[in-house]
Amino acid sequence: MIKINKIVILLFFCICGFPLFAFANGKNNEIRVVKSNSSSVFVEKKAKSLAVLQQEFLDLRFGMFICLNMSTFSGDDWADPNLAPEIFNPAKLDCSQWADAAITAGMTYGCLTTKHADGFCIWPTKTTDHAVRKNPYQRDVVREYVDAFRKKGLKVFLYYSILDMHQNIRPGWIRKEHTQFIKDQLSELLTNYGEIDGLLFDSWDAGWSRISYEDISFEEIYRHIKSLQPECLVSEHNSGKYPQEGLFYADIKHYEQNAGQRISKETNQLPAQAGIPINSTWFWKETSPAEIVKKARFIVEDNLIPLNNAHCNFILSMAPNRNGLIDANAIDELKEIGKLWKNPGKALKLTNYKKPIICSNLAKNQKMNSSWSSDMNISDFANDDNFYSAWVPSPQVKEPFLEIVFNKETTFDTIGIVEQSNGKSGENSITKMDSYNLQYWDGKRWENIQITGCSDLIRFHRFNKVRSSKIRLKINKYKVGLAIAELLVYNEKHQ
């Protein structure tokens, strides 16, 4: 049986003189190859590698972010989570209008806000009554969107907010069953709507949500997504926290430019996406139809082209109105974009593939120890989950060390070192740590971990699993000004 995601194929061919017939099992997304003598062959299709998927994402270059949800009708970008479902009523919804507008501008994909922070679902989910299923509207917006965009040859992505104030998935209220609730919703989105090219998450490990990757397990959600659709890319709004040299908790690094997140157009080497709204806000407001939208020249020359040249896909947000249509002022500007910019084809090739981190940092907030520190920059700044604080060794110490002390023996197979430059992570890629060893305590002595040298500001060393109660970074040679923002530890299991 050949497992093929959301493809239905009928094959007629002969092997060794026997005709073979292939037919789809729509429920399991499988293709069964049956020989005429009633014998069967079962073969699993191999998914594309992440590196290939990342490059294909960059090849898309330009997309439309469609912000339509309860916020459209509330007048706020964050709607009241207790609004009645019947308030959502885009009576003249026409997703084909969105798709046509996207094509006019040269866009190749869309991304729809399936659920925002208020928790309202614009598909008929069985997980909650706070959805289109429970109001007179009764239209499945996700279905109409994916059908309309695919019909026009456009790829489909979905946005999903982890923060859900209606379900109390928020600080102080999170329960174990909330992770299953999220998995159930994602299962609906990933099994009922065909091939989803990517999921864009929001409000995970963000300053405004304060939901950590441990509160709602990123690793569990990520593996769940890949088990349903291995080629579905995962992105997350976390560039405000995590430095741009590392691919943390995402297949694609996302930059929300309106929130002050800026990609380095000179040094970026990671697959990325950056976006802004064409209006002044993400969701539609009563002032939107008469608003002066962002001009085509600014969008193309200041965003689309330079971002594409920096391994970054550009996504422009549209805010459909309360009828479910994009306003004329935005449509007109999309036409101007289409006149100014023509898709040049394949994007620049990524040359430095980096495996994403998806599991929890075991070092976070564990006990720390070190050699003498410089002033107040003591050891626990190197595992406080803050990339803008750091441990700084005293320049009087020739061979400084930094240690993590676990409460019990812990299994790990990956150690990350995040080095700062001039007090801020990401300013340049020049390391100040010339020579070092990673060590673990075997109960009697420090043993070296076998690693390959690396000179990046952010480096991850992967090795055979070790079990120990202490880890040490022993620095043999360094330059004055060395600052270690975070010493990270992971057990990547079967990743």
Secondary structure as a PSIPRED ss2 file (coil, helix, strand):
# PSIPRED VFORMAT (PSIPRED V4.0)

   1 M C   1.000  0.000  0.000
   2 I E   0.000  0.000  1.000
   3 K E   0.000  0.000  1.000
   4 I C   1.000  0.000  0.000
   5 N C   1.000  0.000  0.000
   6 K C   1.000  0.000  0.000
   7 I C   1.000  0.000  0.000
   8 V C   1.000  0.000  0.000
   9 I C   1.000  0.000  0.000
  10 L C   1.000  0.000  0.000
  11 L E   0.000  0.000  1.000
  12 F E   0.000  0.000  1.000
  13 F E   0.000  0.000  1.000
  14 C E   0.000  0.000  1.000
  15 I E   0.000  0.000  1.000
  16 C C   1.000  0.000  0.000
  17 G C   1.000  0.000  0.000
  18 F E   0.000  0.000  1.000
  19 P E   0.000  0.000  1.000
  20 L E   0.000  0.000  1.000
  21 F E   0.000  0.000  1.000
  22 A E   0.000  0.000  1.000
  23 F E   0.000  0.000  1.000
  24 A E   0.000  0.000  1.000
  25 N E   0.000  0.000  1.000
  26 G C   1.000  0.000  0.000
  27 K C   1.000  0.000  0.000
  28 N C   1.000  0.000  0.000
  29 N C   1.000  0.000  0.000
  30 E E   0.000  0.000  1.000
  31 I E   0.000  0.000  1.000
  32 R E   0.000  0.000  1.000
  33 V E   0.000  0.000  1.000
  34 V E   0.000  0.000  1.000
  35 K E   0.000  0.000  1.000
  36 S C   1.000  0.000  0.000
  37 N C   1.000  0.000  0.000
  38 S C   1.000  0.000  0.000
  39 S C   1.000  0.000  0.000
  40 S E   0.000  0.000  1.000
  41 V E   0.000  0.000  1.000
  42 F C   1.000  0.000  0.000
  43 V C   1.000  0.000  0.000
  44 E C   1.000  0.000  0.000
  45 K C   1.000  0.000  0.000
  46 K C   1.000  0.000  0.000
  47 A C   1.000  0.000  0.000
  48 K C   1.000  0.000  0.000
  49 S C   1.000  0.000  0.000
  50 L H   0.000  1.000  0.000
  51 A H   0.000  1.000  0.000
  52 V H   0.000  1.000  0.000
  53 L H   0.000  1.000  0.000
  54 Q H   0.000  1.000  0.000
  55 Q H   0.000  1.000  0.000
  56 E H   0.000  1.000  0.000
  57 F H   0.000  1.000  0.000
  58 L H   0.000  1.000  0.000
  59 D H   0.000  1.000  0.000
  60 L H   0.000  1.000  0.000
  61 R C   1.000  0.000  0.000
  62 F E   0.000  0.000  1.000
  63 G E   0.000  0.000  1.000
  64 M E   0.000  0.000  1.000
  65 F E   0.000  0.000  1.000
  66 I E   0.000  0.000  1.000
  67 C C   1.000  0.000  0.000
  68 L C   1.000  0.000  0.000
  69 N C   1.000  0.000  0.000
  70 M H   0.000  1.000  0.000
  71 S H   0.000  1.000  0.000
  72 T H   0.000  1.000  0.000
  73 F H   0.000  1.000  0.000
  74 S H   0.000  1.000  0.000
  75 G C   1.000  0.000  0.000
  76 D C   1.000  0.000  0.000
  77 D C   1.000  0.000  0.000
  78 W C   1.000  0.000  0.000
  79 A C   1.000  0.000  0.000
  80 D C   1.000  0.000  0.000
  81 P C   1.000  0.000  0.000
  82 N C   1.000  0.000  0.000
  83 L C   1.000  0.000  0.000
  84 A C   1.000  0.000  0.000
  85 P H   0.000  1.000  0.000
  86 E H   0.000  1.000  0.000
  87 I H   0.000  1.000  0.000
  88 F C   1.000  0.000  0.000
  89 N C   1.000  0.000  0.000
  90 P C   1.000  0.000  0.000
  91 A C   1.000  0.000  0.000
  92 K C   1.000  0.000  0.000
  93 L C   1.000  0.000  0.000
  94 D C   1.000  0.000  0.000
  95 C H   0.000  1.000  0.000
  96 S H   0.000  1.000  0.000
  97 Q H   0.000  1.000  0.000
  98 W H   0.000  1.000  0.000
  99 A H   0.000  1.000  0.000
 100 D H   0.000  1.000  0.000
 101 A H   0.000  1.000  0.000
 102 A H   0.000  1.000  0.000
 103 I H   0.000  1.000  0.000
 104 T H   0.000  1.000  0.000
 105 A H   0.000  1.000  0.000
 106 G C   1.000  0.000  0.000
 107 M C   1.000  0.000  0.000
 108 T C   1.000  0.000  0.000
 109 Y E   0.000  0.000  1.000
 110 G E   0.000  0.000  1.000
 111 C E   0.000  0.000  1.000
 112 L E   0.000  0.000  1.000
 113 T E   0.000  0.000  1.000
 114 T E   0.000  0.000  1.000
 115 K E   0.000  0.000  1.000
 116 H C   1.000  0.000  0.000
 117 A C   1.000  0.000  0.000
 118 D C   1.000  0.000  0.000
 119 G C   1.000  0.000  0.000
 120 F C   1.000  0.000  0.000
 121 C E   0.000  0.000  1.000
 122 I C   1.000  0.000  0.000
 123 W C   1.000  0.000  0.000
 124 P C   1.000  0.000  0.000
 125 T C   1.000  0.000  0.000
 126 K C   1.000  0.000  0.000
 127 T C   1.000  0.000  0.000
 128 T C   1.000  0.000  0.000
 129 D C   1.000  0.000  0.000
 130 H C   1.000  0.000  0.000
 131 A E   0.000  0.000  1.000
 132 V H   0.000  1.000  0.000
 133 R H   0.000  1.000  0.000
 134 K H   0.000  1.000  0.000
 135 N C   1.000  0.000  0.000
 136 P C   1.000  0.000  0.000
 137 Y C   1.000  0.000  0.000
 138 Q C   1.000  0.000  0.000
 139 R C   1.000  0.000  0.000
 140 D C   1.000  0.000  0.000
 141 V H   0.000  1.000  0.000
 142 V H   0.000  1.000  0.000
 143 R H   0.000  1.000  0.000
 144 E H   0.000  1.000  0.000
 145 Y H   0.000  1.000  0.000
 146 V H   0.000  1.000  0.000
 147 D H   0.000  1.000  0.000
 148 A H   0.000  1.000  0.000
 149 F H   0.000  1.000  0.000
 150 R H   0.000  1.000  0.000
 151 K H   0.000  1.000  0.000
 152 K C   1.000  0.000  0.000
 153 G C   1.000  0.000  0.000
 154 L C   1.000  0.000  0.000
 155 K E   0.000  0.000  1.000
 156 V E   0.000  0.000  1.000
 157 F E   0.000  0.000  1.000
 158 L E   0.000  0.000  1.000
 159 Y E   0.000  0.000  1.000
 160 Y E   0.000  0.000  1.000
 161 S E   0.000  0.000  1.000
 162 I C   1.000  0.000  0.000
 163 L C   1.000  0.000  0.000
 164 D E   0.000  0.000  1.000
 165 M C   1.000  0.000  0.000
 166 H C   1.000  0.000  0.000
 167 Q C   1.000  0.000  0.000
 168 N C   1.000  0.000  0.000
 169 I E   0.000  0.000  1.000
 170 R C   1.000  0.000  0.000
 171 P C   1.000  0.000  0.000
 172 G C   1.000  0.000  0.000
 173 W C   1.000  0.000  0.000
 174 I C   1.000  0.000  0.000
 175 R C   1.000  0.000  0.000
 176 K H   0.000  1.000  0.000
 177 E H   0.000  1.000  0.000
 178 H H   0.000  1.000  0.000
 179 T H   0.000  1.000  0.000
 180 Q H   0.000  1.000  0.000
 181 F H   0.000  1.000  0.000
 182 I H   0.000  1.000  0.000
 183 K H   0.000  1.000  0.000
 184 D H   0.000  1.000  0.000
 185 Q H   0.000  1.000  0.000
 186 L H   0.000  1.000  0.000
 187 S H   0.000  1.000  0.000
 188 E H   0.000  1.000  0.000
 189 L H   0.000  1.000  0.000
 190 L H   0.000  1.000  0.000
 191 T H   0.000  1.000  0.000
 192 N C   1.000  0.000  0.000
 193 Y C   1.000  0.000  0.000
 194 G C   1.000  0.000  0.000
 195 E C   1.000  0.000  0.000
 196 I C   1.000  0.000  0.000
 197 D C   1.000  0.000  0.000
 198 G E   0.000  0.000  1.000
 199 L E   0.000  0.000  1.000
 200 L E   0.000  0.000  1.000
 201 F E   0.000  0.000  1.000
 202 D E   0.000  0.000  1.000
 203 S C   1.000  0.000  0.000
 204 W C   1.000  0.000  0.000
 205 D C   1.000  0.000  0.000
 206 A C   1.000  0.000  0.000
 207 G C   1.000  0.000  0.000
 208 W C   1.000  0.000  0.000
 209 S C   1.000  0.000  0.000
 210 R C   1.000  0.000  0.000
 211 I C   1.000  0.000  0.000
 212 S C   1.000  0.000  0.000
 213 Y C   1.000  0.000  0.000
 214 E C   1.000  0.000  0.000
 215 D C   1.000  0.000  0.000
 216 I C   1.000  0.000  0.000
 217 S C   1.000  0.000  0.000
 218 F H   0.000  1.000  0.000
 219 E H   0.000  1.000  0.000
 220 E H   0.000  1.000  0.000
 221 I H   0.000  1.000  0.000
 222 Y H   0.000  1.000  0.000
 223 R H   0.000  1.000  0.000
 224 H H   0.000  1.000  0.000
 225 I H   0.000  1.000  0.000
 226 K H   0.000  1.000  0.000
 227 S H   0.000  1.000  0.000
 228 L H   0.000  1.000  0.000
 229 Q C   1.000  0.000  0.000
 230 P C   1.000  0.000  0.000
 231 E C   1.000  0.000  0.000
 232 C C   1.000  0.000  0.000
 233 L E   0.000  0.000  1.000
 234 V E   0.000  0.000  1.000
 235 S E   0.000  0.000  1.000
 236 E E   0.000  0.000  1.000
 237 H C   1.000  0.000  0.000
 238 N C   1.000  0.000  0.000
 239 S C   1.000  0.000  0.000
 240 G C   1.000  0.000  0.000
 241 K C   1.000  0.000  0.000
 242 Y C   1.000  0.000  0.000
 243 P C   1.000  0.000  0.000
 244 Q C   1.000  0.000  0.000
 245 E C   1.000  0.000  0.000
 246 G C   1.000  0.000  0.000
 247 L C   1.000  0.000  0.000
 248 F E   0.000  0.000  1.000
 249 Y C   1.000  0.000  0.000
 250 A C   1.000  0.000  0.000
 251 D C   1.000  0.000  0.000
 252 I E   0.000  0.000  1.000
 253 K E   0.000  0.000  1.000
 254 H E   0.000  0.000  1.000
 255 Y E   0.000  0.000  1.000
 256 E E   0.000  0.000  1.000
 257 Q H   0.000  1.000  0.000
 258 N H   0.000  1.000  0.000
 259 A H   0.000  1.000  0.000
 260 G C   1.000  0.000  0.000
 261 Q C   1.000  0.000  0.000
 262 R C   1.000  0.000  0.000
 263 I C   1.000  0.000  0.000
 264 S C   1.000  0.000  0.000
 265 K C   1.000  0.000  0.000
 266 E C   1.000  0.000  0.000
 267 T C   1.000  0.000  0.000
 268 N C   1.000  0.000  0.000
 269 Q C   1.000  0.000  0.000
 270 L C   1.000  0.000  0.000
 271 P C   1.000  0.000  0.000
 272 A E   0.000  0.000  1.000
 273 Q E   0.000  0.000  1.000
 274 A E   0.000  0.000  1.000
 275 G E   0.000  0.000  1.000
 276 I E   0.000  0.000  1.000
 277 P E   0.000  0.000  1.000
 278 I C   1.000  0.000  0.000
 279 N C   1.000  0.000  0.000
 280 S C   1.000  0.000  0.000
 281 T C   1.000  0.000  0.000
 282 W C   1.000  0.000  0.000
 283 F C   1.000  0.000  0.000
 284 W C   1.000  0.000  0.000
 285 K C   1.000  0.000  0.000
 286 E C   1.000  0.000  0.000
 287 T C   1.000  0.000  0.000
 288 S H   0.000  1.000  0.000
 289 P H   0.000  1.000  0.000
 290 A H   0.000  1.000  0.000
 291 E C   1.000  0.000  0.000
 292 I C   1.000  0.000  0.000
 293 V C   1.000  0.000  0.000
 294 K C   1.000  0.000  0.000
 295 K C   1.000  0.000  0.000
 296 A H   0.000  1.000  0.000
 297 R H   0.000  1.000  0.000
 298 F H   0.000  1.000  0.000
 299 I H   0.000  1.000  0.000
 300 V H   0.000  1.000  0.000
 301 E H   0.000  1.000  0.000
 302 D H   0.000  1.000  0.000
 303 N H   0.000  1.000  0.000
 304 L H   0.000  1.000  0.000
 305 I H   0.000  1.000  0.000
 306 P H   0.000  1.000  0.000
 307 L H   0.000  1.000  0.000
 308 N H   0.000  1.000  0.000
 309 N C   1.000  0.000  0.000
 310 A C   1.000  0.000  0.000
 311 H C   1.000  0.000  0.000
 312 C E   0.000  0.000  1.000
 313 N E   0.000  0.000  1.000
 314 F E   0.000  0.000  1.000
 315 I E   0.000  0.000  1.000
 316 L E   0.000  0.000  1.000
 317 S E   0.000  0.000  1.000
 318 M E   0.000  0.000  1.000
 319 A C   1.000  0.000  0.000
 320 P C   1.000  0.000  0.000
 321 N C   1.000  0.000  0.000
 322 R C   1.000  0.000  0.000
 323 N C   1.000  0.000  0.000
 324 G C   1.000  0.000  0.000
 325 L C   1.000  0.000  0.000
 326 I C   1.000  0.000  0.000
 327 D C   1.000  0.000  0.000
 328 A H   0.000  1.000  0.000
 329 N H   0.000  1.000  0.000
 330 A H   0.000  1.000  0.000
 331 I H   0.000  1.000  0.000
 332 D H   0.000  1.000  0.000
 333 E H   0.000  1.000  0.000
 334 L H   0.000  1.000  0.000
 335 K H   0.000  1.000  0.000
 336 E H   0.000  1.000  0.000
 337 I H   0.000  1.000  0.000
 338 G H   0.000  1.000  0.000
 339 K H   0.000  1.000  0.000
 340 L H   0.000  1.000  0.000
 341 W C   1.000  0.000  0.000
 342 K C   1.000  0.000  0.000
 343 N C   1.000  0.000  0.000
 344 P C   1.000  0.000  0.000
 345 G C   1.000  0.000  0.000
 346 K C   1.000  0.000  0.000
 347 A C   1.000  0.000  0.000
 348 L C   1.000  0.000  0.000
 349 K C   1.000  0.000  0.000
 350 L C   1.000  0.000  0.000
 351 T C   1.000  0.000  0.000
 352 N C   1.000  0.000  0.000
 353 Y C   1.000  0.000  0.000
 354 K C   1.000  0.000  0.000
 355 K C   1.000  0.000  0.000
 356 P C   1.000  0.000  0.000
 357 I E   0.000  0.000  1.000
 358 I C   1.000  0.000  0.000
 359 C C   1.000  0.000  0.000
 360 S C   1.000  0.000  0.000
 361 N C   1.000  0.000  0.000
 362 L C   1.000  0.000  0.000
 363 A C   1.000  0.000  0.000
 364 K C   1.000  0.000  0.000
 365 N C   1.000  0.000  0.000
 366 Q C   1.000  0.000  0.000
 367 K E   0.000  0.000  1.000
 368 M E   0.000  0.000  1.000
 369 N E   0.000  0.000  1.000
 370 S E   0.000  0.000  1.000
 371 S C   1.000  0.000  0.000
 372 W C   1.000  0.000  0.000
 373 S E   0.000  0.000  1.000
 374 S C   1.000  0.000  0.000
 375 D C   1.000  0.000  0.000
 376 M C   1.000  0.000  0.000
 377 N C   1.000  0.000  0.000
 378 I C   1.000  0.000  0.000
 379 S H   0.000  1.000  0.000
 380 D H   0.000  1.000  0.000
 381 F H   0.000  1.000  0.000
 382 A H   0.000  1.000  0.000
 383 N C   1.000  0.000  0.000
 384 D C   1.000  0.000  0.000
 385 D C   1.000  0.000  0.000
 386 N C   1.000  0.000  0.000
 387 F C   1.000  0.000  0.000
 388 Y C   1.000  0.000  0.000
 389 S C   1.000  0.000  0.000
 390 A C   1.000  0.000  0.000
 391 W E   0.000  0.000  1.000
 392 V C   1.000  0.000  0.000
 393 P E   0.000  0.000  1.000
 394 S C   1.000  0.000  0.000
 395 P C   1.000  0.000  0.000
 396 Q C   1.000  0.000  0.000
 397 V C   1.000  0.000  0.000
 398 K C   1.000  0.000  0.000
 399 E C   1.000  0.000  0.000
 400 P C   1.000  0.000  0.000
 401 F E   0.000  0.000  1.000
 402 L E   0.000  0.000  1.000
 403 E E   0.000  0.000  1.000
 404 I E   0.000  0.000  1.000
 405 V E   0.000  0.000  1.000
 406 F E   0.000  0.000  1.000
 407 N E   0.000  0.000  1.000
 408 K E   0.000  0.000  1.000
 409 E E   0.000  0.000  1.000
 410 T E   0.000  0.000  1.000
 411 T E   0.000  0.000  1.000
 412 F E   0.000  0.000  1.000
 413 D E   0.000  0.000  1.000
 414 T E   0.000  0.000  1.000
 415 I E   0.000  0.000  1.000
 416 G E   0.000  0.000  1.000
 417 I E   0.000  0.000  1.000
 418 V E   0.000  0.000  1.000
 419 E E   0.000  0.000  1.000
 420 Q E   0.000  0.000  1.000
 421 S E   0.000  0.000  1.000
 422 N C   1.000  0.000  0.000
 423 G C   1.000  0.000  0.000
 424 K E   0.000  0.000  1.000
 425 S C   1.000  0.000  0.000
 426 G C   1.000  0.000  0.000
 427 E C   1.000  0.000  0.000
 428 N C   1.000  0.000  0.000
 429 S C   1.000  0.000  0.000
 430 I C   1.000  0.000  0.000
 431 T C   1.000  0.000  0.000
 432 K C   1.000  0.000  0.000
 433 M E   0.000  0.000  1.000
 434 D E   0.000  0.000  1.000
 435 S E   0.000  0.000  1.000
 436 Y E   0.000  0.000  1.000
 437 N E   0.000  0.000  1.000
 438 L E   0.000  0.000  1.000
 439 Q E   0.000  0.000  1.000
 440 Y E   0.000  0.000  1.000
 441 W E   0.000  0.000  1.000
 442 D C   1.000  0.000  0.000
 443 G C   1.000  0.000  0.000
 444 K C   1.000  0.000  0.000
 445 R C   1.000  0.000  0.000
 446 W E   0.000  0.000  1.000
 447 E E   0.000  0.000  1.000
 448 N E   0.000  0.000  1.000
 449 I C   1.000  0.000  0.000
 450 Q C   1.000  0.000  0.000
 451 I C   1.000  0.000  0.000
 452 T C   1.000  0.000  0.000
 453 G C   1.000  0.000  0.000
 454 C C   1.000  0.000  0.000
 455 S C   1.000  0.000  0.000
 456 D C   1.000  0.000  0.000
 457 L C   1.000  0.000  0.000
 458 I E   0.000  0.000  1.000
 459 R E   0.000  0.000  1.000
 460 F E   0.000  0.000  1.000
 461 H E   0.000  0.000  1.000
 462 R E   0.000  0.000  1.000
 463 F E   0.000  0.000  1.000
 464 N E   0.000  0.000  1.000
 465 K E   0.000  0.000  1.000
 466 V E   0.000  0.000  1.000
 467 R E   0.000  0.000  1.000
 468 S E   0.000  0.000  1.000
 469 S E   0.000  0.000  1.000
 470 K E   0.000  0.000  1.000
 471 I E   0.000  0.000  1.000
 472 R E   0.000  0.000  1.000
 473 L E   0.000  0.000  1.000
 474 K E   0.000  0.000  1.000
 475 I E   0.000  0.000  1.000
 476 N E   0.000  0.000  1.000
 477 K E   0.000  0.000  1.000
 478 Y E   0.000  0.000  1.000
 479 K C   1.000  0.000  0.000
 480 V C   1.000  0.000  0.000
 481 G C   1.000  0.000  0.000
 482 L C   1.000  0.000  0.000
 483 A E   0.000  0.000  1.000
 484 I E   0.000  0.000  1.000
 485 A E   0.000  0.000  1.000
 486 E E   0.000  0.000  1.000
 487 L E   0.000  0.000  1.000
 488 L E   0.000  0.000  1.000
 489 V E   0.000  0.000  1.000
 490 Y E   0.000  0.000  1.000
 491 N C   1.000  0.000  0.000
 492 E C   1.000  0.000  0.000
 493 K C   1.000  0.000  0.000
 494 H C   1.000  0.000  0.000
 495 Q C   1.000  0.000  0.000
